[in-house]
Amino acid sequence: MAQSTPTFENLTVTTSESHPSVHIITMHKPPENRLNVAYAQTIIRALRHIETNLIPKGEPGAVVITSFSDKFWCTGLELDESDNNPYANSDGFFPLLATLVDYPFPTVACITGHTFGGACPYSLSCDYRVMNSKRGFYSMPPVDLGLHFDGIGALPRLKLGPKIARKMLLEAHRWTGKEAYADGIVDAIAEPEKMLEVAVALAAEQAPRAKMGVYGLLRTELWGEALKKFRRISYTHRRREGTEPKAKI
């Protein structure tokens, strides 16, 4: 009996026609693709579906995560959710970060527009980033919101180096696409109409590197410190992880 193709609320999973080894997750949660428990878990399910059902063992594969919107990629967490559920981030956001950092195939964030707050570590959890050259800011402002969780600085420090991490975490700097490329936050910038094409081509270039089954293991050698922190605070209900926001965006 043929297996039915699953549907995912507020996102689609498609396969690139030009590069069949590349699978595209398109976030479609208007207006800004904000993350809550349900949506983070939906993205995790989509990633697992691709890993389990769409990429045959020993074959090349990669994932691009993009947005339906040319104005917003993702603007972080639905902070109001944690007002009623102190474990919201433990059940949603942190497991999503851990899933991406531990994913067995290359991942590319196609950053179509504004990327704020928790969307920054979300995009940094991907292996590569392609950003809109014309529109959108990239900014992580926990210092202005009174937010902290264990490991919040791990990916910026490990992937970007201390000076750029300081600029991101302690100064809440807002980067344009061109500035983000100059500072090494993103790997490429592209015109809005060319972004997905560039991201898919980059994913296709990297897809064969997962064929030997060690891609995720080798990634852990680089970013394992961050992975351990995200795993430690995932699904934790004995206490609230992180501070309550003192301001909201």
C-alpha positions, 0 to 999 in steps of 0.5 A: 500500500502506497504511503500517503504524503503527510501534511504539515500545518503552516508549512509545506515540504517540496522537492526541488525540480532542478536538484532532487536531492534538495528538499524545501521547507517553506514556513507559512505562519502569517504574518511573521512565522513566529515560533511557539511549541506547536509550530516548532514541533511541526518543523521538527516533524517535517525535518524528520519526514525528510530524513526518514522518507525522502532521502534514501540511505546512502544518497545525497540530501539537504534541506532549505528552510525558507519563508512564504514572505519576502518581508519576514523570515521569522521574528522569533518566539511567541513570547506571550505563550510563555506567560501561560506555559513556563515550559513553552521553550523547553518543549518547542524552541530548544528541541528545534535548535537541537534537532537542527544542530544534530541533523544528519544532512546539510541545512540552509536557511534562506533568509527572505526578510526580517530575522529577529530574536530567537530566529537568529539562533534558529538560523545559526542552527542551520549550516549555511545562510543566504540572506536577502540583499535588498530587504530585512534586518538581522538582530538578536536583542535579548539584552534589550528584552531582559531575556536569557537562557543557558546557551544563548551565546553558544552558537554566535560565539562558536560560529561567528567569533567573539567580536561579532558575537559581542555585537550580536548578543550584548549590543543588539546590532541590526545587520542588513544583508550586506553587513551580515555578509561582511561580518560572516553571519551569512554565507551569501546574499542574493536579490529577492527573486534569486534567493531561493535559487542560490540557497538550493544550489548551495544545498545541492553542492553540499548534499553529497557530503552526507552520503557517508553518514558522518556529516552530523557527527563531524558537525558535532565536533564543531558545535557540540558545546551548543548541542549539549546545552540545547539538549540539556534544557529541552523537555525540562519541566523541573524548573523554568529555563531562562528569564521571563521577558521584561519587554516584548517585540 
